Amino acid sequence: MKKNTHPKYQEVLFVDTSNGYKFVCGSTLQPKDTEEFEGKTYPVYKVSISSASHPFFTGSKQFIDTEGRLDKFSKKYAKKKEEVLKAKEVEEENALKKTKKRAKSK
């Protein structure tokens, strides 16, 4: 069997950056930072959301979006909606003008 083909399996300290929750789990991640937790030093990997802060697991309806994806989507959707409404208004104005011209020509 070949040697050194698999990454080293070790205990890693995961830190939820949104609320500071920490937990230890086995992983093949190789983070460079270390931190002491419960009297032992572990390599540290920071996560933006975990079961301690995710709305599905916490039961809260409010979703805290640290990366702004929801805001970005909302702005994009609102902009698109405005464009569609303006296009409809222009079409309605053009249709109204055509009906007025037809009425005058009769």
C-alpha distances in whole Angstrom, upper triangle without the diagonal:
4,6,10,9,11,15,16,18,21,25,27,31,32,36,38,40,43,44,42,40,37,34,31,28,24,22,20,23,23,27,29,32,32,35,36,36,37,37,33,32,30,29,31,31,34,35,38,38,37,38,41,43,42,45,43,42,45,48,50,51,51,48,47,46,45,44,47,46,48,51,50,50,53,55,53,55,58,58,58,60,63,62,63,66,67,67,68,71,72,72,74,77,76,77,80,82,81,83,86,86,87,89,91,91,93
4,7,6,9,13,14,17,20,24,26,29,31,34,36,38,41,42,40,39,36,33,30,27,23,21,18,21,21,25,26,29,30,33,34,35,36,36,32,31,28,27,29,29,32,33,36,37,36,37,40,41,41,44,43,42,45,47,49,50,50,47,46,44,43,42,45,44,47,49,48,48,51,53,51,53,56,56,56,58,61,60,61,64,65,65,67,70,70,70,73,75,75,76,78,80,80,82,84,85,85,88,90,90,91
4,6,8,11,12,14,17,21,23,27,28,32,34,36,39,40,38,36,33,31,27,25,21,19,16,19,18,22,23,26,27,30,31,32,33,33,29,27,25,24,26,26,30,31,35,35,34,36,38,40,39,43,42,41,43,46,48,49,49,45,44,43,41,40,44,43,46,48,47,47,51,52,51,53,56,56,56,58,61,60,61,64,65,65,67,70,70,70,73,75,75,76,79,80,80,82,85,85,86,88,90,90,92
4,6,7,9,12,15,19,20,24,25,28,31,33,36,37,35,33,30,28,25,22,19,16,13,15,15,18,19,23,23,26,28,29,31,30,27,24,22,20,23,23,26,28,31,32,31,33,35,37,37,40,39,38,41,43,45,46,46,42,41,39,38,37,40,39,42,45,44,44,48,49,48,49,53,53,53,55,58,57,58,61,62,62,64,67,67,68,70,72,72,73,76,77,78,80,82,82,83,86,87,88,90
4,7,9,12,16,19,20,24,25,28,30,32,35,36,34,33,30,28,25,22,18,16,12,15,15,18,20,24,24,27,29,30,32,32,28,26,23,21,23,23,26,27,30,31,30,32,34,35,35,38,37,36,39,42,43,44,44,41,40,38,36,35,39,37,40,43,42,42,45,47,45,47,50,50,50,53,55,55,55,58,60,59,61,64,64,65,67,69,69,70,73,74,75,77,79,79,80,83,84,85,87
4,7,9,12,16,17,21,21,25,27,29,32,33,31,29,27,24,21,18,15,12,9,12,12,16,18,21,22,25,26,27,29,29,25,23,20,18,20,20,23,24,27,28,27,28,31,32,32,35,34,33,36,38,40,41,41,37,37,35,34,33,36,35,38,41,40,40,43,45,44,45,48,49,48,51,53,53,54,57,58,58,60,62,63,63,66,68,68,69,72,73,73,75,78,78,79,81,83,84,85
4,6,9,13,14,17,18,22,24,26,29,30,28,26,23,21,18,16,12,9,6,8,8,12,15,17,18,21,23,23,26,26,22,20,17,15,17,16,19,21,24,25,24,26,28,29,29,33,32,31,33,36,38,39,38,35,34,32,31,30,34,33,36,38,37,38,41,42,42,43,46,47,47,49,52,52,52,55,57,57,58,61,62,62,65,67,67,68,71,72,72,74,76,77,78,80,82,83,85
4,6,10,11,15,17,20,23,25,28,29,26,25,22,19,16,14,10,8,6,8,8,12,13,16,16,19,20,21,23,22,19,17,14,12,15,15,19,20,24,25,24,25,27,29,29,33,32,30,33,36,37,39,38,35,34,33,31,31,35,34,37,39,39,39,42,44,43,45,48,49,49,51,53,54,54,57,59,59,61,63,64,64,67,69,69,70,73,74,75,77,79,80,81,83,85,85,87
4,7,9,13,15,18,21,24,26,27,24,22,19,16,13,10,7,6,5,8,9,12,15,16,16,18,19,19,20,21,17,16,13,12,14,14,18,19,23,23,21,23,24,26,27,30,29,27,30,33,35,37,36,33,32,31,30,30,34,33,36,38,38,38,41,43,43,44,47,48,48,50,52,53,54,56,58,58,60,62,63,64,66,68,69,70,72,74,74,76,78,79,80,82,84,85,86
4,6,10,12,16,19,21,24,24,22,20,16,14,10,8,5,6,6,8,9,11,13,14,13,14,15,15,17,17,13,12,9,9,11,12,16,17,21,22,20,21,22,25,25,29,29,26,28,32,33,35,35,32,31,30,29,29,33,33,35,38,38,38,41,43,43,44,47,48,48,50,53,53,54,56,58,59,60,62,64,64,66,68,69,70,72,74,75,76,79,80,81,83,84,85,87
4,7,10,13,16,19,22,21,18,16,13,10,6,5,4,6,8,9,10,11,13,13,12,12,12,12,13,14,11,10,7,8,10,11,14,16,19,19,17,18,19,22,23,26,26,24,25,29,30,33,32,30,28,28,27,28,31,31,33,36,36,37,39,41,42,43,45,47,47,49,51,52,53,55,57,58,59,61,63,64,65,67,68,69,71,73,74,76,78,79,80,82,84,85,86
4,6,10,13,15,18,18,15,14,10,8,6,6,6,6,8,8,8,8,11,10,9,10,11,10,13,14,11,9,6,5,6,7,10,12,16,16,15,16,17,19,20,24,24,22,23,27,28,30,29,27,25,25,23,24,28,28,30,33,33,34,36,38,38,40,42,43,44,46,48,49,50,52,54,55,56,58,60,61,62,64,65,66,68,70,71,73,75,76,77,79,81,82,83
4,6,10,12,15,15,12,10,7,6,4,7,9,9,12,10,11,10,12,10,8,8,9,8,11,12,10,9,6,6,5,6,8,10,14,14,13,15,15,17,18,22,23,20,21,25,26,28,27,25,23,23,21,22,26,27,29,31,32,33,35,36,37,39,41,42,43,45,47,48,49,51,53,54,55,57,59,60,61,63,64,66,67,69,70,72,73,75,76,78,80,81,82
4,7,9,12,12,10,8,6,5,6,7,10,10,13,11,12,10,13,11,11,10,12,11,13,16,14,12,9,9,6,5,6,7,10,10,9,12,12,13,15,19,19,17,18,22,22,25,23,21,19,19,17,19,22,23,25,27,28,29,31,33,34,35,37,38,39,41,43,44,45,47,49,50,51,53,55,56,57,59,61,62,63,65,67,68,70,71,72,74,76,77,79
4,6,9,9,6,6,5,7,9,11,14,14,16,14,15,12,14,12,11,10,12,11,14,16,15,14,11,11,7,6,5,6,8,9,9,11,10,11,14,17,19,17,17,21,21,23,21,19,17,17,15,17,20,21,23,25,26,27,29,31,32,33,35,37,38,39,41,43,44,46,47,49,50,52,53,55,56,58,59,60,62,64,65,67,68,70,71,72,74,76,77
4,6,6,5,5,6,9,12,13,16,16,18,16,17,15,17,15,15,14,15,14,17,19,19,17,15,14,11,9,6,5,6,6,6,9,8,8,10,14,16,14,14,17,17,19,18,15,13,13,12,14,17,18,20,22,23,24,26,28,29,30,32,33,35,36,38,40,41,42,44,45,47,48,50,51,53,54,56,57,59,60,62,63,65,67,68,69,71,73,74
4,6,5,8,9,12,15,16,19,19,21,18,19,16,17,15,15,14,16,16,19,21,20,19,17,16,12,10,6,6,5,7,9,12,11,10,12,15,18,17,16,19,18,20,17,15,12,12,10,12,15,17,19,20,21,23,24,26,27,29,30,32,33,35,36,38,39,41,42,44,45,47,48,50,51,53,54,56,57,59,60,62,63,65,66,68,69,71,73
4,6,8,11,14,17,19,22,21,23,21,22,19,21,18,19,18,19,18,21,24,23,22,20,19,15,13,10,8,6,7,9,11,9,7,10,12,15,15,13,16,15,16,14,12,9,10,8,11,13,15,16,18,19,21,22,24,25,27,28,30,31,32,34,36,37,38,40,42,43,44,46,48,49,50,52,54,55,57,58,59,61,63,64,65,67,69,70
4,6,9,12,16,18,21,22,24,22,23,20,22,19,19,17,18,16,18,21,22,21,19,19,16,14,11,10,9,9,9,11,8,7,11,13,16,14,12,16,15,17,15,13,11,13,11,15,17,19,19,21,23,24,25,27,29,30,31,33,35,35,37,39,40,41,43,45,46,47,49,51,52,53,55,56,58,60,61,62,64,66,67,68,70,72,73
4,6,10,13,16,19,20,22,20,21,18,19,16,15,13,14,13,15,18,18,17,16,16,12,12,10,10,10,10,10,12,9,10,13,16,18,16,15,19,18,20,18,17,14,16,14,17,19,21,22,24,26,27,28,30,32,33,34,36,38,38,40,42,43,44,46,48,49,51,52,54,55,57,58,60,61,63,64,66,67,69,70,71,73,75,76
4,7,11,13,17,18,21,19,20,18,20,17,16,14,14,12,13,17,17,17,15,15,12,12,10,10,11,10,8,9,7,8,12,15,16,14,13,17,17,20,19,17,15,17,16,18,21,23,23,25,27,28,29,31,33,34,35,37,39,40,41,43,44,46,48,49,50,52,54,55,56,58,60,61,62,64,66,67,68,70,71,72,74,76,77
4,7,10,14,15,18,16,17,15,17,14,13,11,11,8,10,14,13,13,11,12,10,10,9,10,12,11,10,11,9,11,14,17,19,16,16,20,20,23,22,20,18,20,18,20,24,25,26,28,29,30,32,34,35,36,38,40,41,42,44,46,47,48,50,52,53,54,56,57,59,61,62,63,65,67,68,69,71,73,74,75,77,79,80
4,7,10,12,15,15,16,15,17,15,14,12,12,9,10,13,13,13,11,12,10,10,11,11,14,13,10,11,10,13,15,18,19,16,16,20,21,24,24,22,21,21,20,22,26,26,27,30,31,32,33,36,37,38,40,41,42,43,46,47,48,50,52,53,54,56,58,59,60,62,64,64,66,68,69,70,72,74,75,76,78,80,81
4,7,9,13,12,14,13,16,14,12,11,11,9,10,13,11,11,8,10,9,10,12,13,16,15,12,13,13,16,18,21,21,18,20,23,25,27,27,25,24,24,23,25,28,28,30,32,33,34,36,38,39,40,42,44,44,46,48,49,50,52,54,55,56,58,60,61,62,64,66,67,68,70,71,73,75,76,77,79,81,82,83
4,6,10,11,13,13,16,16,14,14,14,12,14,16,13,13,10,11,11,11,13,13,16,15,13,13,15,17,18,22,21,18,20,24,25,28,28,25,24,25,24,25,28,28,30,32,33,34,36,38,38,39,42,43,44,45,48,49,49,51,54,54,55,58,59,60,62,64,65,66,68,70,70,72,74,75,76,78,80,81,82
4,7,9,11,13,16,16,15,16,16,15,16,17,14,14,11,11,12,12,15,15,19,18,16,16,18,21,21,24,24,21,24,27,29,31,31,28,27,27,26,27,30,30,32,35,35,35,38,40,40,41,44,45,45,47,49,50,51,53,55,56,57,59,61,61,63,65,66,67,69,71,72,73,75,77,78,79,81,82,84
4,5,8,10,14,15,14,16,17,16,18,20,17,15,12,10,11,10,13,14,17,17,16,17,19,21,21,25,24,22,24,28,29,31,30,28,27,26,25,25,29,28,30,33,33,33,36,38,38,39,42,43,43,45,48,48,49,51,53,53,55,57,59,59,61,63,64,65,67,69,70,71,73,75,75,77,79,80,82
4,6,9,13,15,15,17,19,19,21,22,18,17,13,11,12,11,15,15,19,19,18,20,22,24,24,27,27,25,28,31,32,34,33,30,29,28,26,26,29,29,31,34,34,34,37,39,38,40,43,43,44,46,48,48,49,52,53,54,55,58,59,59,61,64,64,65,68,69,70,71,74,75,76,78,79,80,82
4,6,10,12,13,15,17,18,20,21,18,15,12,9,9,8,11,13,16,17,17,19,21,22,22,26,26,24,26,30,30,32,31,28,26,25,23,23,26,26,29,31,31,32,35,36,36,37,40,41,41,43,46,46,47,50,51,52,53,56,57,57,59,61,62,63,65,67,68,69,72,73,74,76,77,78,80
4,7,9,11,14,16,17,20,21,17,14,11,8,9,9,12,14,18,19,19,22,23,24,25,29,29,27,29,32,33,35,33,30,28,27,25,24,28,28,31,33,32,34,37,38,37,39,42,43,43,45,48,48,49,52,53,53,55,58,58,59,62,63,64,65,67,69,70,72,74,75,76,78,79,80,82
4,6,8,11,14,15,19,19,16,13,10,6,6,6,9,12,16,18,18,21,22,22,23,27,28,26,28,31,31,33,31,28,26,25,22,22,26,26,29,31,31,32,35,36,36,38,40,41,42,44,46,46,48,50,51,52,54,56,57,58,60,62,63,64,66,68,69,70,72,73,75,77,78,79,81
4,7,10,14,16,19,19,16,12,10,7,7,9,11,15,18,20,21,24,24,25,26,30,31,29,30,34,34,36,34,31,28,27,24,24,27,28,31,33,32,34,37,38,38,40,42,43,44,46,48,48,50,52,53,54,56,58,59,60,62,64,65,66,68,69,71,73,74,75,77,79,80,81,83
4,7,11,13,17,16,14,10,9,6,5,8,10,13,16,19,19,22,22,23,25,28,30,28,29,32,32,34,32,29,26,25,22,23,26,28,30,32,32,34,36,37,37,40,42,42,44,46,47,48,50,52,53,54,56,58,59,60,62,63,65,66,68,69,71,72,74,75,77,78,80,81,83
4,7,10,13,13,10,7,5,4,5,9,11,15,18,20,19,22,22,23,25,29,30,28,28,32,32,34,32,30,27,27,24,25,29,30,32,34,34,36,38,39,40,42,44,45,46,48,50,51,52,54,55,57,59,60,61,63,65,66,67,69,71,72,73,75,77,78,79,81,83,84,86
4,6,10,10,8,6,6,6,6,10,11,15,18,19,19,21,20,21,24,27,29,26,26,30,30,33,31,29,26,26,23,25,29,30,32,34,34,36,38,39,40,42,44,45,47,48,50,51,53,54,56,57,59,60,62,63,65,66,68,69,71,72,74,75,77,78,80,81,83,84,86
4,7,6,5,4,6,9,9,13,14,17,20,21,20,22,20,22,25,28,30,27,27,31,31,34,32,30,28,28,26,28,31,33,35,36,37,39,41,42,43,45,46,48,49,51,53,54,55,57,59,60,62,63,65,66,68,69,71,72,73,75,77,78,80,81,83,84,86,87,89
4,5,5,6,7,10,10,13,14,16,19,19,18,19,18,20,23,26,27,24,24,28,28,31,30,28,26,27,25,27,31,32,34,35,37,38,40,41,43,44,46,47,49,50,52,53,55,56,58,59,61,62,64,65,67,68,70,71,72,74,76,77,79,80,82,83,85,86,88
4,6,8,10,13,13,16,17,19,22,22,20,20,19,21,24,27,28,25,25,28,29,33,32,30,29,30,28,30,34,35,36,38,40,41,42,44,45,47,48,50,51,52,54,56,57,59,60,62,63,65,67,68,69,71,73,74,75,77,78,80,81,83,84,85,87,89,90
4,7,10,13,14,18,19,22,25,25,23,24,22,25,28,31,32,28,28,32,33,36,35,34,32,33,31,33,36,38,39,41,42,44,45,47,48,49,51,53,54,55,57,59,60,61,63,65,66,68,69,71,72,74,75,76,78,80,81,83,84,86,87,88,90,92,93
4,6,10,12,15,18,20,23,24,22,23,22,25,27,31,31,28,28,32,33,36,35,33,31,32,30,32,35,36,38,40,41,42,44,46,47,48,50,52,53,54,56,58,59,61,62,63,65,67,68,69,71,73,74,75,77,79,80,81,83,85,86,87,89,91,92
4,7,9,13,15,18,22,23,21,23,22,24,27,30,31,28,29,33,33,36,35,33,30,31,28,30,33,34,37,38,39,41,43,44,45,47,48,50,51,53,54,56,57,59,60,61,63,65,66,68,69,71,72,73,75,77,78,80,81,83,84,86,87,89,91
4,6,10,12,15,19,20,18,20,20,22,24,28,28,26,27,30,31,34,32,30,28,28,26,27,31,32,34,36,36,38,40,41,42,44,46,47,48,50,52,53,54,56,57,58,60,62,63,64,66,68,69,70,72,74,75,77,78,80,81,83,84,86,87
4,7,10,13,17,18,18,20,20,22,23,27,28,26,27,30,31,33,32,29,27,26,24,24,28,29,32,33,34,35,38,39,39,41,43,44,45,47,49,50,51,53,55,56,58,59,61,62,64,65,66,68,70,71,72,74,76,77,78,80,82,83,85
4,7,10,13,15,15,17,17,18,20,24,25,23,24,27,28,30,28,25,23,23,20,21,25,26,28,30,30,32,34,35,36,38,40,41,42,44,46,47,48,50,51,53,54,56,57,59,60,62,63,65,66,68,69,71,72,74,75,77,79,80,82
4,7,10,12,12,15,16,16,18,21,22,21,22,25,25,27,26,23,20,20,17,18,22,22,25,27,27,28,31,32,33,34,36,37,38,40,42,43,45,47,48,49,51,53,54,55,57,59,60,61,63,64,66,67,69,70,72,73,75,76,78
4,7,9,10,14,14,13,15,19,20,19,20,23,23,24,22,19,17,16,14,14,18,19,22,23,24,25,27,29,30,31,33,34,36,37,39,40,42,44,45,46,48,50,51,52,54,56,57,58,60,62,63,64,66,67,69,70,72,73,75
4,6,7,11,11,11,12,15,17,16,17,20,20,21,19,16,14,13,11,12,16,16,19,21,21,22,24,26,27,28,30,32,33,34,36,38,39,41,42,43,45,47,48,49,51,53,54,55,57,59,60,61,63,65,66,67,69,71,72
4,7,11,11,9,10,13,15,15,15,18,17,18,16,13,10,9,7,9,12,13,15,17,18,19,21,23,24,25,27,28,30,31,33,34,36,37,39,40,42,43,45,46,48,49,51,52,54,55,57,58,60,61,63,64,66,67,69
4,7,8,6,6,10,11,11,12,14,14,15,14,11,9,9,9,11,13,14,15,17,19,19,21,23,24,25,27,29,30,31,33,35,36,37,39,40,42,43,45,46,48,49,51,52,54,56,57,58,60,62,63,64,66,67,69
4,5,5,6,10,10,9,10,13,14,16,15,13,12,13,12,14,17,17,18,21,22,22,24,26,27,28,30,32,33,34,36,38,38,40,42,43,44,46,48,49,50,52,54,55,56,58,59,61,62,64,65,66,69,70,71
4,6,5,8,8,6,7,11,12,14,15,13,13,14,15,17,19,19,20,22,24,24,25,28,29,29,31,34,34,35,37,39,39,41,43,44,45,47,49,50,51,53,55,55,57,59,60,61,63,65,66,67,69,71,72
4,6,9,10,7,7,10,11,14,14,13,12,14,15,18,20,20,20,23,25,25,26,29,30,30,32,34,35,36,38,40,41,42,44,46,46,48,50,51,52,54,56,56,58,60,61,62,64,66,67,68,70,72,73
4,6,9,7,7,10,9,12,11,9,9,11,11,14,16,17,17,19,21,22,22,25,26,27,28,31,32,32,34,36,37,38,41,42,43,44,47,48,48,51,52,53,54,57,58,59,61,63,64,65,67,69,70
4,6,6,6,8,8,10,10,8,8,10,12,14,15,15,15,18,20,19,20,23,24,24,26,29,29,30,32,34,35,36,38,40,40,42,44,45,46,48,50,51,52,54,56,56,58,60,61,62,64,66,67
4,5,5,5,5,6,7,6,8,11,13,16,16,16,14,17,20,19,19,23,24,23,25,28,28,28,31,33,33,34,37,38,38,40,43,43,44,46,48,49,50,52,54,54,56,58,59,60,62,64,65
4,6,6,7,8,10,9,12,14,16,18,19,18,16,20,22,21,21,25,25,25,27,29,30,30,32,34,34,35,38,39,39,41,44,44,45,47,49,49,51,53,54,55,57,59,60,61,63,65,66
4,6,8,11,12,12,13,15,17,19,21,20,19,22,24,24,24,28,29,28,30,33,33,33,36,38,38,39,42,43,43,45,47,48,49,51,53,53,55,57,58,59,61,63,64,64,67,69,69
4,6,9,10,10,12,15,17,19,20,20,19,22,24,24,24,27,29,28,30,33,33,33,36,38,38,39,42,43,43,45,47,48,49,51,53,53,54,57,58,59,61,63,64,64,67,69,69
4,7,9,10,13,16,18,21,21,21,19,22,24,23,23,27,28,27,28,32,32,32,34,37,36,37,40,41,41,43,46,46,47,49,51,51,52,55,56,56,58,61,61,62,65,66,67
4,6,8,10,13,16,19,19,19,17,19,22,21,21,24,26,25,26,29,30,29,32,34,34,35,37,39,39,41,43,44,44,47,49,49,50,53,54,54,56,59,59,60,62,64,65
4,6,10,13,16,18,17,17,14,17,20,19,18,21,23,22,22,26,27,26,28,31,31,31,34,36,35,37,40,40,41,43,45,45,46,49,50,51,52,55,56,56,58,60,61
4,6,9,13,15,14,14,12,14,17,17,16,19,21,20,21,24,25,25,27,29,30,30,33,34,35,36,39,40,40,42,44,45,46,48,50,50,52,54,55,56,58,60,61
4,6,9,12,11,11,9,12,14,14,14,17,19,19,20,22,24,24,26,28,29,29,32,34,34,35,38,39,40,42,44,44,45,48,49,50,52,54,55,56,58,60,61
4,6,9,9,10,9,11,14,14,14,17,19,19,20,23,24,25,26,29,30,31,33,34,35,37,39,40,41,43,45,46,47,49,51,52,53,55,56,57,59,61,62
4,6,6,7,7,8,11,12,12,14,16,17,18,20,22,23,25,27,28,29,31,32,34,35,37,38,39,41,43,44,45,47,49,50,51,53,55,56,58,59,61
4,6,8,9,10,12,14,15,16,18,20,21,22,24,25,27,28,30,31,33,34,36,37,39,41,42,43,45,46,48,49,51,52,54,55,57,58,60,62,63
4,6,8,9,9,12,14,14,16,18,19,20,22,23,25,26,28,29,31,32,34,35,37,38,40,41,43,44,46,47,49,50,52,53,55,56,58,60,61
4,6,5,6,9,10,11,12,14,15,17,18,20,21,23,25,26,27,29,31,32,33,35,36,38,39,41,42,44,46,47,48,50,52,53,54,56,58
4,5,5,6,9,10,11,12,14,15,17,18,20,21,23,24,26,27,29,30,32,33,35,36,38,39,41,42,44,45,47,48,50,51,53,54,56
4,5,5,6,9,10,10,12,14,15,16,18,20,21,22,24,26,27,29,30,32,33,35,36,37,39,41,42,43,45,47,48,49,51,53,54
4,5,5,6,8,10,10,12,14,15,16,18,20,21,23,24,26,27,29,30,32,33,35,36,37,39,41,42,43,45,47,48,50,51,53
4,6,5,6,9,10,11,12,14,16,17,19,20,21,23,25,26,27,29,31,32,33,35,36,38,40,41,42,44,46,47,49,50,52
4,6,5,6,9,10,11,12,14,15,17,18,20,21,23,24,26,27,29,30,32,33,35,36,38,39,41,42,44,45,47,48,50
4,5,5,6,9,10,10,12,14,15,16,18,20,21,23,24,26,27,29,30,32,33,35,36,38,39,41,42,43,45,47,48
4,5,5,6,9,10,11,12,14,15,17,18,20,21,23,25,26,27,29,30,32,33,35,36,38,39,41,42,44,45,47
4,6,5,6,9,10,11,13,14,16,17,19,20,21,23,25,26,27,29,31,32,33,35,37,38,39,41,43,44,46
4,5,5,6,9,10,11,12,14,15,17,19,20,21,23,25,26,27,29,31,32,33,35,36,38,39,41,42,44
4,5,5,6,9,10,11,12,14,15,17,19,20,21,23,25,26,27,29,31,32,33,35,36,38,39,41,43
4,5,5,6,9,10,11,12,14,16,17,19,20,21,23,25,26,27,29,31,32,33,35,36,38,40,41
4,5,5,6,9,10,11,13,14,16,17,19,20,21,23,24,26,27,29,31,32,33,35,37,38,40
4,5,5,6,9,10,11,12,14,15,17,19,20,21,23,25,26,27,29,31,32,33,35,37,38
4,5,5,6,9,10,11,12,14,15,17,18,20,21,23,25,26,27,29,30,32,33,35,37
4,5,5,6,9,10,11,12,14,15,17,18,20,21,23,25,26,27,29,30,32,33,35
4,5,5,6,9,10,11,12,14,15,17,18,20,21,23,24,26,27,29,31,32,34
4,5,5,6,9,10,11,12,14,15,16,18,20,21,23,25,26,27,29,31,32
4,5,5,6,9,10,11,12,14,15,17,19,20,21,23,25,26,27,29,31
4,5,5,6,9,10,11,12,14,15,17,19,20,21,23,24,26,27,29
4,5,5,6,9,10,10,12,14,15,17,18,20,21,23,24,26,27
4,5,5,6,9,10,10,12,14,15,16,18,20,21,23,25,26
4,5,5,6,9,10,11,12,14,15,17,19,20,21,23,25
4,5,5,6,9,10,11,12,14,15,17,18,20,21,23
4,5,5,6,9,10,11,12,14,15,16,18,20,21
4,5,5,6,9,10,11,12,14,15,17,18,20
4,5,5,6,9,10,11,12,14,15,17,19
4,5,5,6,9,10,11,12,14,16,17
4,5,5,6,9,10,11,12,14,16
4,5,5,6,9,10,11,12,15
4,5,5,6,9,10,11,13
4,5,5,6,9,10,11
4,5,5,6,9,10
4,5,5,6,9
4,5,5,6
4,6,6
4,6
4
